């Protein structure tokens, strides 16, 4: 006899983490995975397949396109967060923002369940990092005590129970919401999609302009300092103090650009997919023309990208190496530059989207 109940498809979860964090906390990811699966089955009667990397989730080479299928299946995205996640892992940032952008488009952001392992004091709604602001807004679960205590402890078991409950609740809410497709689009009628994309594109251009202006000002300050003979320690300190607020602005502009790029990509993919399924030939032709213009405008980002690389390969790097206050002052600019670079990579992938 076939057991139709146990044959029910499992809930799918994607665990996004850095291997540095797993090593730091003595390999806690594997017991976290195992115990979550066991408790979801025992406590909620739901089987869970929990994947540990992009390849094993079988999203294929274009894993961004796979996000759509994952959301249709109510896949849960679980970022295991430390400052490593935000500052040292571009791939983790990419995963989080891509999933968030499309989930936001569909009104399914509850399918993102962040677990905070270290550094919660940095998770604030007014952070300079858009990625951090996303996690803070999603109401993360603090699992520090459980991870430090280790598997087999009461703290770890309590954490598993809490996270499993939130995971299953999110899945069941998403399953109900997906049953009513008309309620999913957070942005309103699909006819407004081109306006939303246009608004995001305008936001991106503004952030690029702001970032380029800031970089030019910082470069000028550093070069002026180098050209000054007989600089005292006080002179250098004053230079670092002038650079600091600019660098902070650059970080905010860069990470905002990174998030907006992910939202543009998600919106464009959804818009084109809907047009291919439901649009007329005339609508498709108009969309192809608009899309070609958008893809062509990406070349305008090359000049700013080159300026960033030139600054950190030369002037900025040399001065940072010999003066600690300047190194601290330029830190936020480095983070903003990395986010700017990641956002450009995201937008360039749009060239590969089929219209």
C-alpha positions in Angstrom: 0.0 0.0 0.0 1.3 3.5 -0.9 1.8 5.8 2.0 0.3 9.0 0.5 0.9 11.1 3.6 4.6 10.4 3.9 5.0 10.8 0.1 4.0 14.5 0.4 6.7 16.7 -1.2 9.0 18.3 1.4 9.3 21.9 2.3 12.4 23.3 0.6 14.8 25.6 2.5 18.0 27.2 1.3 20.6 27.9 4.0 23.0 30.8 3.1 26.1 31.1 5.3 29.8 31.7 5.2 32.2 28.8 5.8 34.3 31.0 8.0 31.4 31.3 10.4 30.8 27.6 10.4 34.5 27.0 11.3 34.5 29.8 13.9 31.6 28.1 15.8 32.8 24.6 15.5 30.7 23.4 12.6 27.3 24.2 13.9 25.7 24.4 10.5 25.4 20.6 10.1 23.6 20.0 13.5 21.4 23.0 12.8 20.3 21.5 9.5 19.7 18.0 11.0 17.8 19.1 14.0 15.6 21.6 12.1 14.6 18.8 9.7 13.9 16.4 12.6 11.9 18.9 14.6 9.8 20.1 11.6 8.8 16.5 11.1 8.2 15.6 14.7 6.7 18.8 15.9 4.8 20.0 12.8 4.3 16.9 10.6 6.2 18.5 7.7 9.2 17.1 5.9 12.0 19.6 5.2 14.7 19.5 2.6 17.4 21.9 3.7 20.1 22.8 1.1 23.4 24.2 2.0 24.5 25.9 -1.2 23.3 27.1 -4.6 24.4 24.1 -6.5 22.5 21.5 -4.5 19.2 23.3 -4.6 19.2 22.4 -8.3 18.4 25.9 -9.5 20.6 25.4 -12.4 23.3 27.7 -13.8 21.0 30.7 -13.8 20.1 30.5 -10.1 18.4 33.9 -10.2 15.8 32.4 -12.6 15.6 29.5 -10.1 14.5 31.9 -7.4 11.2 32.3 -9.1 10.6 28.6 -9.0 11.7 28.5 -5.4 9.2 31.2 -4.5 6.4 29.3 -6.3 7.3 26.3 -4.2 7.4 28.4 -1.0 11.1 27.8 -0.5 12.4 29.4 2.7 15.6 31.4 2.5 17.6 31.2 5.7 20.6 33.6 5.9 22.9 32.7 8.8 24.2 36.1 9.7 27.4 37.6 11.1 29.3 40.6 10.0 31.3 38.1 7.8 28.1 37.6 5.9 27.8 41.3 5.1 31.4 42.4 4.8 33.4 39.4 3.6 31.0 37.4 1.3 29.8 39.0 -1.9 28.0 35.8 -2.9 26.0 35.8 0.3 25.0 39.4 -0.3 24.0 38.5 -3.8 21.9 35.6 -2.7 20.1 37.6 0.0 19.3 40.7 -2.1 18.2 38.7 -5.2 15.8 36.6 -3.1 14.6 39.6 -1.2 13.9 41.6 -4.3 11.7 39.1 -6.0 10.0 38.1 -2.7 9.2 41.7 -2.1 7.7 42.0 -5.6 5.4 39.1 -4.8 4.7 40.0 -1.2 6.4 36.9 0.2 9.2 38.4 2.3 8.1 36.2 5.2 9.8 33.4 3.4 13.2 34.9 4.5 14.1 33.9 8.0 17.4 35.4 9.1 19.3 33.8 12.0 21.7 36.1 13.8 24.8 34.4 15.1 27.1 37.3 16.0 27.1 41.2 15.8 23.4 42.1 16.5 24.4 45.5 17.7 25.2 46.4 14.0 21.7 45.4 12.8 19.9 48.7 12.9 17.3 50.3 10.6 19.6 53.3 10.1 22.7 51.4 9.1 24.7 52.7 6.2 24.4 49.2 4.6 21.2 48.5 2.7 21.8 44.7 3.1 21.9 45.1 6.9 18.7 47.2 6.8 17.0 44.5 4.9 17.8 41.8 7.5 16.8 44.2 10.4 13.5 44.9 8.7 12.8 41.1 8.3 12.9 40.6 12.1 15.8 38.2 12.5 16.0 35.5 15.2 18.9 35.8 17.6 20.5 32.4 18.0 23.8 33.5 19.6 23.3 31.7 22.9 22.3 28.5 21.3 25.3 28.5 18.9 27.8 29.3 21.7 26.3 26.7 24.0 26.5 24.1 21.2 24.4 21.1 20.0 22.9 18.9 22.7 22.3 21.8 25.1 18.9 23.1 26.3 19.6 26.4 24.6 20.2 24.7 21.3 17.1 22.6 21.6 15.0 25.6 22.4 16.4 27.5 19.5 15.5 24.6 17.1 12.0 24.6 18.4 11.6 28.3 17.9 13.1 28.4 14.4 11.2 25.3 13.2 7.9 27.0 14.3 8.7 30.2 12.5 9.8 28.3 9.4 6.6 26.2 9.1 4.4 29.2 9.9 6.1 31.1 7.1 5.6 28.2 4.6 2.0 27.7 5.5 1.2 31.4 5.1 3.0 31.5 1.8 1.1 28.4 0.6 -2.2 30.2 1.4 -1.1 33.4 -0.3 0.1 31.6 -3.4 -3.4 30.0 -3.7 -4.7 33.5 -4.5 -2.4 34.9 -7.2 -4.2 38.2 -7.5 -3.1 39.1 -4.0 0.6 38.5 -4.6 1.7 41.5 -6.6 2.8 44.1 -4.0 3.3 46.7 -6.7 -0.3 46.7 -7.9 -1.6 46.1 -11.4 0.9 44.7 -13.8 0.3 47.7 -16.1 2.2 49.7 -13.5 5.3 47.5 -13.8 7.0 49.7 -16.4 6.5 52.7 -14.1 8.1 50.8 -11.1 11.0 49.8 -13.2 11.4 53.4 -14.4 11.4 54.7 -10.8 14.0 52.2 -9.8 16.2 53.0 -12.8 16.0 56.7 -11.8 17.0 55.8 -8.3 20.0 53.9 -9.6 21.2 56.7 -11.8 20.9 59.1 -8.8 23.0 56.8 -6.6 25.6 56.3 -9.3 26.0 60.1 -9.7 26.2 60.6 -6.0 28.9 57.8 -5.6 30.9 59.2 -8.5 30.8 62.7 -7.0 31.9 61.5 -3.6 34.7 59.5 -5.1 36.0 62.5 -6.9 35.9 64.6 -3.7 37.8 61.9 -1.7 40.4 61.5 -4.5 41.0 65.3 -4.5 41.4 65.4 -0.7 43.9 62.5 -0.7 45.9 63.9 -3.6 46.0 67.4 -2.0 47.3 65.8 1.1 50.0 63.9 -0.7 51.1 67.0 -2.5 51.5 69.0 0.7 55.1 69.1 1.9 55.9 68.6 5.6 52.5 67.4 6.7 52.2 67.0 10.5 50.2 64.4 12.3 47.5 67.0 12.9 47.3 67.7 9.2 46.8 64.0 8.5 44.2 63.7 11.2 42.3 66.7 9.8 42.4 65.1 6.3 41.0 61.8 7.7 38.2 63.7 9.5 37.2 65.4 6.3 37.1 62.1 4.4 35.1 60.2 7.0 31.6 61.7 6.3 32.1 61.4 2.6 33.1 57.8 2.9 30.0 57.0 5.0 27.8 58.7 2.3 29.6 56.6 -0.3 28.9 53.4 1.6 25.2 54.3 1.8 25.0 55.2 -1.9 26.9 52.0 -2.9 24.8 49.6 -0.9 21.6 51.4 -1.9 22.6 51.0 -5.5 23.3 47.3 -4.9 19.8 46.8 -3.5 18.1 48.8 -6.2 20.0 46.8 -8.9 18.6 43.6 -7.4 15.1 45.0 -7.4 15.4 46.2 -11.0 16.6 42.8 -12.1 13.7 41.1 -10.3 11.1 43.5 -11.7 12.5 43.3 -15.3 12.5 39.5 -15.2 8.9 39.4 -13.9 7.7 42.0 -16.3 9.2 40.3 -19.4 7.9 36.9 -18.2 4.4 38.2 -17.9 4.6 39.9 -21.3 5.8 36.6 -22.9 2.9 34.8 -21.3 0.1 37.3 -21.8 1.2 40.3 -23.9 0.4 41.1 -27.5 3.0 41.2 -30.3 2.9 45.0 -30.1 3.6 45.1 -26.4 6.5 42.7 -26.8 8.0 44.8 -29.5 7.7 47.9 -27.3 9.2 46.0 -24.4 12.2 44.9 -26.5 12.9 48.4 -27.6 12.7 49.7 -24.0 14.8 46.8 -22.7 17.5 47.4 -25.4 17.8 51.0 -24.2 18.1 49.9 -20.6 20.7 47.3 -21.3 22.7 49.8 -23.4 22.7 52.3 -20.6 24.8 49.9 -18.5 27.8 50.9 -20.5 27.7 54.3 -18.8 28.6 52.6 -15.5 32.0 51.6 -16.8 33.7 54.9 -16.3 32.7 55.0 -12.6 33.7 51.4 -12.1 37.2 52.2 -13.6 37.6 55.2 -11.4 36.9 53.1 -8.3 39.4 50.4 -9.3 42.0 53.1 -10.1 41.6 54.8 -6.8 42.0 51.7 -4.7 44.8 50.3 -6.8 46.8 53.4 -6.5 46.3 56.6 -4.5 43.9 55.2 -1.8 45.8 52.0 -1.2 49.2 53.6 -0.9 48.0 56.2 1.6 46.0 53.7 3.7 49.1 51.5 4.1 51.1 54.2 5.9 48.5 56.0 8.0 45.9 54.1 10.2 43.4 57.0 10.6 43.1 57.3 6.8 42.6 53.5 6.6 39.7 53.7 9.1 38.3 56.8 7.3 38.3 55.0 3.9 36.8 51.7 5.3 33.2 52.7 4.5 34.2 53.8 1.0 35.7 50.3 0.4 32.4 48.7 1.4 30.4 51.0 -0.8 32.7 50.3 -3.7 32.3 46.6 -3.3 28.5 47.0 -3.2 28.7 49.3 -6.3 30.7 46.6 -8.1 28.2 43.9 -7.1 25.3 46.0 -8.3 26.9 46.5 -11.7 27.4 42.8 -12.1 23.7 42.2 -11.3 22.6 44.8 -13.9 24.9 43.3 -16.5 23.2 39.9 -16.1 20.1 41.6 -17.6 21.8 41.4 -21.0 21.3 37.6 -20.8 17.6 37.7 -20.1 15.4 36.5 -23.0 13.0 39.2 -24.2 
